[in-house]
Amino acid sequence: MGKVNFSEDFKRDAVAQITERGYPVAEVSKRLGVSRHSLYAWKKKYASASVPVDDRDTEICRLKRELARVTEERDIPNEATAYFAKDAK
């Protein structure tokens, strides 16, 4: 099996799912069909260099990631319903 070359946007989106949306690496790896090793390498390369300064910043970052993940999970059923309703016409 040959080596697959993923686009820079794909890699950044995969990293964002881990760092910003709070999904586990194992889940993203399985869903996207990418090895965990590749995700960790991409994370090292593309993750933002900003490090929270104190506990308050850490908590804010954690809450933002959780909110993004929950919002995405909430919107998936609505998007699926709209997609299937369009096909039913």
ABEGO torsion letter per residue (X at the ends): XBBBBBBAAAAAAAAAAAAAAGBBAAAAAAAAGBBAAAAAAAAAAABBABBBABAAAAAAAAAAAAAAAAAAAAAAAAAAAAAAAAAAX
